[in-house]
């Protein structure tokens, strides 16, 4: 999967698309609502991505 709004040429496998979508959505929501719960959820998901070999690609795609 490639993220069309990204300047990155990196892509992620299908398994990672949900993670990328959730990281992006949480980031967007936090920018609007500044909720501690959203921040905690984002950081927990970000920590979880460490279990994937594609971790760097996740953040390159949404950056």
PDB file of N, CA, C and O in Angstrom:
ATOM      1  N   UNK A   1       0.840  -1.172   0.000  1.00  0.00           N
ATOM      2  CA  UNK A   1       0.000   0.000   0.000  1.00  0.00           C
ATOM      3  C   UNK A   1       0.885   1.234   0.000  1.00  0.00           C
ATOM      4  O   UNK A   1       1.873   1.291   0.732  1.00  0.00           O
ATOM      5  N   UNK A   2       0.553   2.185  -0.782  1.00  0.00           N
ATOM      6  CA  UNK A   2       1.216   3.483  -0.777  1.00  0.00           C
ATOM      7  C   UNK A   2       0.199   4.524  -0.330  1.00  0.00           C
ATOM      8  O   UNK A   2      -0.975   4.446  -0.691  1.00  0.00           O
ATOM      9  N   UNK A   3       0.644   5.485   0.447  1.00  0.00           N
ATOM     10  CA  UNK A   3      -0.244   6.528   0.960  1.00  0.00           C
ATOM     11  C   UNK A   3      -0.201   7.682  -0.034  1.00  0.00           C
ATOM     12  O   UNK A   3       0.847   8.309  -0.185  1.00  0.00           O
ATOM     13  N   UNK A   4      -1.307   7.984  -0.719  1.00  0.00           N
ATOM     14  CA  UNK A   4      -1.286   8.983  -1.790  1.00  0.00           C
ATOM     15  C   UNK A   4      -0.941  10.396  -1.317  1.00  0.00           C
ATOM     16  O   UNK A   4      -0.465  11.206  -2.113  1.00  0.00           O
ATOM     17  N   UNK A   5      -1.170  10.707  -0.047  1.00  0.00           N
ATOM     18  CA  UNK A   5      -0.891  12.048   0.454  1.00  0.00           C
ATOM     19  C   UNK A   5       0.540  12.177   0.975  1.00  0.00           C
ATOM     20  O   UNK A   5       0.914  13.223   1.506  1.00  0.00           O
ATOM     21  N   UNK A   6       1.327  11.140   0.828  1.00  0.00           N
ATOM     22  CA  UNK A   6       2.690  11.129   1.345  1.00  0.00           C
ATOM     23  C   UNK A   6       3.687  11.493   0.259  1.00  0.00           C
ATOM     24  O   UNK A   6       3.483  11.185  -0.916  1.00  0.00           O
ATOM     25  N   UNK A   7       4.753  12.143   0.655  1.00  0.00           N
ATOM     26  CA  UNK A   7       5.847  12.443  -0.271  1.00  0.00           C
ATOM     27  C   UNK A   7       6.831  11.288  -0.339  1.00  0.00           C
ATOM     28  O   UNK A   7       7.760  11.307  -1.146  1.00  0.00           O
ATOM     29  N   UNK A   8       6.634  10.292   0.496  1.00  0.00           N
ATOM     30  CA  UNK A   8       7.542   9.157   0.574  1.00  0.00           C
ATOM     31  C   UNK A   8       7.267   8.160  -0.559  1.00  0.00           C
ATOM     32  O   UNK A   8       6.135   8.006  -1.018  1.00  0.00           O
ATOM     33  N   UNK A   9       8.332   7.495  -0.990  1.00  0.00           N
ATOM     34  CA  UNK A   9       8.158   6.446  -1.990  1.00  0.00           C
ATOM     35  C   UNK A   9       8.107   5.070  -1.328  1.00  0.00           C
ATOM     36  O   UNK A   9       8.131   4.047  -2.013  1.00  0.00           O
ATOM     37  N   UNK A  10       8.036   5.046   0.002  1.00  0.00           N
ATOM     38  CA  UNK A  10       7.963   3.796   0.746  1.00  0.00           C
ATOM     39  C   UNK A  10       6.539   3.247   0.676  1.00  0.00           C
ATOM     40  O   UNK A  10       5.583   3.992   0.463  1.00  0.00           O
ATOM     41  N   UNK A  11       6.417   1.957   0.856  1.00  0.00           N
ATOM     42  CA  UNK A  11       5.100   1.330   0.900  1.00  0.00           C
ATOM     43  C   UNK A  11       5.111   0.291   2.013  1.00  0.00           C
ATOM     44  O   UNK A  11       6.172  -0.113   2.489  1.00  0.00           O
ATOM     45  N   UNK A  12       3.931  -0.134   2.420  1.00  0.00           N
ATOM     46  CA  UNK A  12       3.798  -1.142   3.470  1.00  0.00           C
ATOM     47  C   UNK A  12       2.915  -2.271   2.961  1.00  0.00           C
ATOM     48  O   UNK A  12       2.119  -2.094   2.038  1.00  0.00           O
ATOM     49  N   UNK A  13       3.072  -3.426   3.578  1.00  0.00           N
ATOM     50  CA  UNK A  13       2.251  -4.576   3.220  1.00  0.00           C
ATOM     51  C   UNK A  13       0.833  -4.381   3.733  1.00  0.00           C
ATOM     52  O   UNK A  13       0.565  -3.478   4.527  1.00  0.00           O
ATOM     53  N   UNK A  14      -0.050  -5.216   3.281  1.00  0.00           N
ATOM     54  CA  UNK A  14      -1.459  -5.107   3.652  1.00  0.00           C
ATOM     55  C   UNK A  14      -1.650  -5.131   5.163  1.00  0.00           C
ATOM     56  O   UNK A  14      -2.491  -4.400   5.686  1.00  0.00           O
ATOM     57  N   UNK A  15      -0.893  -5.950   5.868  1.00  0.00           N
ATOM     58  CA  UNK A  15      -1.012  -6.012   7.329  1.00  0.00           C
ATOM     59  C   UNK A  15      -0.799  -4.646   7.978  1.00  0.00           C
ATOM     60  O   UNK A  15      -1.426  -4.324   8.987  1.00  0.00           O
ATOM     61  N   UNK A  16       0.080  -3.856   7.395  1.00  0.00           N
ATOM     62  CA  UNK A  16       0.415  -2.562   7.984  1.00  0.00           C
ATOM     63  C   UNK A  16      -0.524  -1.436   7.643  1.00  0.00           C
ATOM     64  O   UNK A  16      -0.430  -0.362   8.237  1.00  0.00           O
ATOM     65  N   UNK A  17      -1.430  -1.641   6.704  1.00  0.00           N
ATOM     66  CA  UNK A  17      -2.300  -0.540   6.285  1.00  0.00           C
ATOM     67  C   UNK A  17      -3.206  -0.056   7.411  1.00  0.00           C
ATOM     68  O   UNK A  17      -3.459   1.143   7.533  1.00  0.00           O
ATOM     69  N   UNK A  18      -3.687  -0.965   8.219  1.00  0.00           N
ATOM     70  CA  UNK A  18      -4.527  -0.566   9.354  1.00  0.00           C
ATOM     71  C   UNK A  18      -3.750   0.241  10.369  1.00  0.00           C
ATOM     72  O   UNK A  18      -4.264   1.205  10.937  1.00  0.00           O
ATOM     73  N   UNK A  19      -2.507  -0.156  10.596  1.00  0.00           N
ATOM     74  CA  UNK A  19      -1.659   0.574  11.538  1.00  0.00           C
ATOM     75  C   UNK A  19      -1.379   1.976  11.014  1.00  0.00           C
ATOM     76  O   UNK A  19      -1.476   2.954  11.754  1.00  0.00           O
ATOM     77  N   UNK A  20      -1.033   2.067   9.746  1.00  0.00           N
ATOM     78  CA  UNK A  20      -0.768   3.380   9.143  1.00  0.00           C
ATOM     79  C   UNK A  20      -2.014   4.258   9.213  1.00  0.00           C
ATOM     80  O   UNK A  20      -1.926   5.431   9.574  1.00  0.00           O
ATOM     81  N   UNK A  21      -3.158   3.704   8.876  1.00  0.00           N
ATOM     82  CA  UNK A  21      -4.404   4.478   8.907  1.00  0.00           C
ATOM     83  C   UNK A  21      -4.727   4.953  10.319  1.00  0.00           C
ATOM     84  O   UNK A  21      -5.149   6.094  10.511  1.00  0.00           O
ATOM     85  N   UNK A  22      -4.532   4.087  11.303  1.00  0.00           N
ATOM     86  CA  UNK A  22      -4.824   4.468  12.683  1.00  0.00           C
ATOM     87  C   UNK A  22      -3.839   5.508  13.206  1.00  0.00           C
ATOM     88  O   UNK A  22      -4.248   6.455  13.879  1.00  0.00           O
ATOM     89  N   UNK A  23      -2.542   5.350  12.908  1.00  0.00           N
ATOM     90  CA  UNK A  23      -1.563   6.354  13.330  1.00  0.00           C
ATOM     91  C   UNK A  23      -1.901   7.712  12.729  1.00  0.00           C
ATOM     92  O   UNK A  23      -1.860   8.732  13.417  1.00  0.00           O
ATOM     93  N   UNK A  24      -2.231   7.720  11.452  1.00  0.00           N
ATOM     94  CA  UNK A  24      -2.579   8.969  10.780  1.00  0.00           C
ATOM     95  C   UNK A  24      -3.846   9.584  11.383  1.00  0.00           C
ATOM     96  O   UNK A  24      -3.896  10.782  11.664  1.00  0.00           O
ATOM     97  N   UNK A  25      -4.857   8.753  11.574  1.00  0.00           N
ATOM     98  CA  UNK A  25      -6.130   9.251  12.129  1.00  0.00           C
ATOM     99  C   UNK A  25      -5.947   9.794  13.537  1.00  0.00           C
ATOM    100  O   UNK A  25      -6.474  10.857  13.865  1.00  0.00           O
ATOM    101  N   UNK A  26      -5.205   9.075  14.370  1.00  0.00           N
ATOM    102  CA  UNK A  26      -4.973   9.543  15.739  1.00  0.00           C
ATOM    103  C   UNK A  26      -4.208  10.857  15.753  1.00  0.00           C
ATOM    104  O   UNK A  26      -4.498  11.742  16.558  1.00  0.00           O
ATOM    105  N   UNK A  27      -3.245  10.982  14.876  1.00  0.00           N
ATOM    106  CA  UNK A  27      -2.473  12.220  14.778  1.00  0.00           C
ATOM    107  C   UNK A  27      -3.370  13.389  14.358  1.00  0.00           C
ATOM    108  O   UNK A  27      -3.293  14.477  14.928  1.00  0.00           O
ATOM    109  N   UNK A  28      -4.208  13.152  13.370  1.00  0.00           N
ATOM    110  CA  UNK A  28      -5.132  14.192  12.908  1.00  0.00           C
ATOM    111  C   UNK A  28      -6.141  14.570  13.998  1.00  0.00           C
ATOM    112  O   UNK A  28      -6.414  15.750  14.217  1.00  0.00           O
ATOM    113  N   UNK A  29      -6.687  13.567  14.673  1.00  0.00           N
ATOM    114  CA  UNK A  29      -7.637  13.849  15.746  1.00  0.00           C
ATOM    115  C   UNK A  29      -6.984  14.628  16.879  1.00  0.00           C
ATOM    116  O   UNK A  29      -7.573  15.566  17.418  1.00  0.00           O
ATOM    117  N   UNK A  30      -5.764  14.236  17.239  1.00  0.00           N
ATOM    118  CA  UNK A  30      -5.066  14.931  18.313  1.00  0.00           C
ATOM    119  C   UNK A  30      -4.803  16.388  17.949  1.00  0.00           C
ATOM    120  O   UNK A  30      -4.870  17.263  18.812  1.00  0.00           O
ATOM    121  N   UNK A  31      -4.509  16.651  16.698  1.00  0.00           N
ATOM    122  CA  UNK A  31      -4.247  18.034  16.290  1.00  0.00           C
ATOM    123  C   UNK A  31      -5.494  18.910  16.438  1.00  0.00           C
ATOM    124  O   UNK A  31      -5.393  20.131  16.564  1.00  0.00           O
ATOM    125  N   UNK A  32      -6.669  18.273  16.421  1.00  0.00           N
ATOM    126  CA  UNK A  32      -7.911  19.033  16.563  1.00  0.00           C
ATOM    127  C   UNK A  32      -8.444  19.064  17.987  1.00  0.00           C
ATOM    128  O   UNK A  32      -9.022  20.067  18.404  1.00  0.00           O
ATOM    129  N   UNK A  33      -8.257  17.967  18.754  1.00  0.00           N
ATOM    130  CA  UNK A  33      -8.927  17.843  20.043  1.00  0.00           C
ATOM    131  C   UNK A  33      -8.008  17.802  21.255  1.00  0.00           C
ATOM    132  O   UNK A  33      -8.502  17.924  22.376  1.00  0.00           O
ATOM    133  N   UNK A  34      -6.705  17.636  21.093  1.00  0.00           N
ATOM    134  CA  UNK A  34      -5.735  17.670  22.189  1.00  0.00           C
ATOM    135  C   UNK A  34      -6.166  16.883  23.420  1.00  0.00           C
ATOM    136  O   UNK A  34      -6.183  17.412  24.531  1.00  0.00           O
ATOM    137  N   UNK A  35      -6.505  15.646  23.219  1.00  0.00           N
ATOM    138  CA  UNK A  35      -6.976  14.772  24.286  1.00  0.00           C
ATOM    139  C   UNK A  35      -5.836  13.893  24.801  1.00  0.00           C
ATOM    140  O   UNK A  35      -5.075  13.331  24.013  1.00  0.00           O
ATOM    141  N   UNK A  36      -5.721  13.776  26.132  1.00  0.00           N
ATOM    142  CA  UNK A  36      -4.724  12.881  26.719  1.00  0.00           C
ATOM    143  C   UNK A  36      -4.963  11.440  26.291  1.00  0.00           C
ATOM    144  O   UNK A  36      -4.012  10.690  26.068  1.00  0.00           O
ATOM    145  N   UNK A  37      -6.232  11.049  26.175  1.00  0.00           N
ATOM    146  CA  UNK A  37      -6.550   9.686  25.749  1.00  0.00           C
ATOM    147  C   UNK A  37      -6.068   9.416  24.322  1.00  0.00           C
ATOM    148  O   UNK A  37      -5.542   8.341  24.036  1.00  0.00           O
ATOM    149  N   UNK A  38      -6.245  10.381  23.438  1.00  0.00           N
ATOM    150  CA  UNK A  38      -5.759  10.223  22.065  1.00  0.00           C
ATOM    151  C   UNK A  38      -4.237  10.121  22.037  1.00  0.00           C
ATOM    152  O   UNK A  38      -3.677   9.312  21.298  1.00  0.00           O
ATOM    153  N   UNK A  39      -3.582  10.935  22.835  1.00  0.00           N
ATOM    154  CA  UNK A  39      -2.112  10.896  22.887  1.00  0.00           C
ATOM    155  C   UNK A  39      -1.624   9.555  23.408  1.00  0.00           C
ATOM    156  O   UNK A  39      -0.684   8.978  22.860  1.00  0.00           O
ATOM    157  N   UNK A  40      -2.261   9.054  24.469  1.00  0.00           N
ATOM    158  CA  UNK A  40      -1.870   7.756  25.028  1.00  0.00           C
ATOM    159  C   UNK A  40      -2.095   6.626  24.028  1.00  0.00           C
ATOM    160  O   UNK A  40      -1.268   5.722  23.907  1.00  0.00           O
ATOM    161  N   UNK A  41      -3.202   6.682  23.321  1.00  0.00           N
ATOM    162  CA  UNK A  41      -3.503   5.649  22.322  1.00  0.00           C
ATOM    163  C   UNK A  41      -2.496   5.701  21.180  1.00  0.00           C
ATOM    164  O   UNK A  41      -2.023   4.662  20.720  1.00  0.00           O
ATOM    165  N   UNK A  42      -2.165   6.907  20.722  1.00  0.00           N
ATOM    166  CA  UNK A  42      -1.173   7.060  19.652  1.00  0.00           C
ATOM    167  C   UNK A  42       0.165   6.471  20.088  1.00  0.00           C
ATOM    168  O   UNK A  42       0.787   5.714  19.343  1.00  0.00           O
ATOM    169  N   UNK A  43       0.604   6.818  21.289  1.00  0.00           N
ATOM    170  CA  UNK A  43       1.902   6.336  21.771  1.00  0.00           C
ATOM    171  C   UNK A  43       1.900   4.830  21.986  1.00  0.00           C
ATOM    172  O   UNK A  43       2.905   4.168  21.725  1.00  0.00           O
ATOM    173  N   UNK A  44       0.791   4.281  22.455  1.00  0.00           N
ATOM    174  CA  UNK A  44       0.701   2.823  22.623  1.00  0.00           C
ATOM    175  C   UNK A  44       0.791   2.121  21.272  1.00  0.00           C
ATOM    176  O   UNK A  44       1.477   1.107  21.142  1.00  0.00           O
ATOM    177  N   UNK A  45       0.100   2.658  20.265  1.00  0.00           N
ATOM    178  CA  UNK A  45       0.161   2.060  18.927  1.00  0.00           C
ATOM    179  C   UNK A  45       1.548   2.224  18.329  1.00  0.00           C
ATOM    180  O   UNK A  45       2.064   1.313  17.682  1.00  0.00           O
ATOM    181  N   UNK A  46       2.147   3.384  18.546  1.00  0.00           N
ATOM    182  CA  UNK A  46       3.509   3.612  18.049  1.00  0.00           C
ATOM    183  C   UNK A  46       4.486   2.613  18.680  1.00  0.00           C
ATOM    184  O   UNK A  46       5.359   2.083  17.993  1.00  0.00           O
ATOM    185  N   UNK A  47       4.343   2.359  19.966  1.00  0.00           N
ATOM    186  CA  UNK A  47       5.193   1.375  20.638  1.00  0.00           C
ATOM    187  C   UNK A  47       4.953  -0.023  20.078  1.00  0.00           C
ATOM    188  O   UNK A  47       5.893  -0.804  19.927  1.00  0.00           O
ATOM    189  N   UNK A  48       3.704  -0.338  19.772  1.00  0.00           N
ATOM    190  CA  UNK A  48       3.348  -1.638  19.208  1.00  0.00           C
ATOM    191  C   UNK A  48       3.993  -1.861  17.842  1.00  0.00           C
ATOM    192  O   UNK A  48       4.310  -2.996  17.487  1.00  0.00           O
ATOM    193  N   UNK A  49       4.187  -0.799  17.082  1.00  0.00           N
ATOM    194  CA  UNK A  49       4.763  -0.955  15.746  1.00  0.00           C
ATOM    195  C   UNK A  49       6.189  -1.491  15.788  1.00  0.00           C
ATOM    196  O   UNK A  49       6.689  -1.987  14.779  1.00  0.00           O
ATOM    197  N   UNK A  50       6.845  -1.400  16.932  1.00  0.00           N
ATOM    198  CA  UNK A  50       8.190  -1.928  17.077  1.00  0.00           C
ATOM    199  C   UNK A  50       8.279  -3.421  16.833  1.00  0.00           C
ATOM    200  O   UNK A  50       9.367  -3.953  16.613  1.00  0.00           O
ATOM    201  N   UNK A  51       7.140  -4.103  16.869  1.00  0.00           N
ATOM    202  CA  UNK A  51       7.100  -5.541  16.616  1.00  0.00           C
ATOM    203  C   UNK A  51       7.111  -5.865  15.119  1.00  0.00           C
ATOM    204  O   UNK A  51       7.172  -7.037  14.746  1.00  0.00           O
ATOM    205  N   UNK A  52       7.053  -4.860  14.272  1.00  0.00           N
ATOM    206  CA  UNK A  52       6.997  -5.054  12.823  1.00  0.00           C
ATOM    207  C   UNK A  52       8.310  -4.639  12.168  1.00  0.00           C
ATOM    208  O   UNK A  52       8.910  -3.632  12.544  1.00  0.00           O
ATOM    209  N   UNK A  53       8.739  -5.407  11.207  1.00  0.00           N
ATOM    210  CA  UNK A  53       9.954  -5.073  10.457  1.00  0.00           C
ATOM    211  C   UNK A  53       9.759  -3.793   9.644  1.00  0.00           C
ATOM    212  O   UNK A  53      10.731  -3.121   9.300  1.00  0.00           O
ATOM    213  N   UNK A  54       8.525  -3.462   9.344  1.00  0.00           N
ATOM    214  CA  UNK A  54       8.202  -2.281   8.529  1.00  0.00           C
ATOM    215  C   UNK A  54       8.044  -1.003   9.344  1.00  0.00           C
ATOM    216  O   UNK A  54       7.564   0.004   8.823  1.00  0.00           O
ATOM    217  N   UNK A  55       8.430  -1.027  10.586  1.00  0.00           N
ATOM    218  CA  UNK A  55       8.195   0.114  11.477  1.00  0.00           C
ATOM    219  C   UNK A  55       8.622   1.441  10.854  1.00  0.00           C
ATOM    220  O   UNK A  55       7.852   2.401  10.878  1.00  0.00           O
ATOM    221  N   UNK A  56       9.812   1.516  10.305  1.00  0.00           N
ATOM    222  CA  UNK A  56      10.291   2.765   9.708  1.00  0.00           C
ATOM    223  C   UNK A  56       9.439   3.184   8.517  1.00  0.00           C
ATOM    224  O   UNK A  56       9.221   4.375   8.291  1.00  0.00           O
ATOM    225  N   UNK A  57       8.968   2.222   7.769  1.00  0.00           N
ATOM    226  CA  UNK A  57       8.115   2.539   6.612  1.00  0.00           C
ATOM    227  C   UNK A  57       6.790   3.136   7.059  1.00  0.00           C
ATOM    228  O   UNK A  57       6.266   4.025   6.388  1.00  0.00           O
ATOM    229  N   UNK A  58       6.228   2.666   8.185  1.00  0.00           N
ATOM    230  CA  UNK A  58       4.967   3.206   8.694  1.00  0.00           C
ATOM    231  C   UNK A  58       5.078   4.722   8.860  1.00  0.00           C
ATOM    232  O   UNK A  58       4.218   5.480   8.412  1.00  0.00           O
ATOM    233  N   UNK A  59       6.159   5.139   9.515  1.00  0.00           N
ATOM    234  CA  UNK A  59       6.302   6.558   9.818  1.00  0.00           C
ATOM    235  C   UNK A  59       6.750   7.364   8.614  1.00  0.00           C
ATOM    236  O   UNK A  59       6.435   8.550   8.515  1.00  0.00           O
ATOM    237  N   UNK A  60       7.480   6.744   7.696  1.00  0.00           N
ATOM    238  CA  UNK A  60       7.859   7.438   6.461  1.00  0.00           C
ATOM    239  C   UNK A  60       6.624   7.714   5.615  1.00  0.00           C
ATOM    240  O   UNK A  60       6.527   8.767   4.985  1.00  0.00           O
ATOM    241  N   UNK A  61       5.684   6.783   5.596  1.00  0.00           N
ATOM    242  CA  UNK A  61       4.482   6.928   4.787  1.00  0.00           C
ATOM    243  C   UNK A  61       3.571   8.028   5.328  1.00  0.00           C
ATOM    244  O   UNK A  61       2.988   8.779   4.545  1.00  0.00           O
ATOM    245  N   UNK A  62       3.436   8.137   6.657  1.00  0.00           N
ATOM    246  CA  UNK A  62       2.516   9.138   7.199  1.00  0.00           C
ATOM    247  C   UNK A  62       3.172  10.479   7.457  1.00  0.00           C
ATOM    248  O   UNK A  62       2.484  11.458   7.746  1.00  0.00           O
ATOM    249  N   UNK A  63       4.486  10.540   7.359  1.00  0.00           N
ATOM    250  CA  UNK A  63       5.186  11.793   7.657  1.00  0.00           C
ATOM    251  C   UNK A  63       4.991  12.814   6.564  1.00  0.00           C
ATOM    252  O   UNK A  63       5.514  13.925   6.658  1.00  0.00           O
TER     253      UNK A  63
END
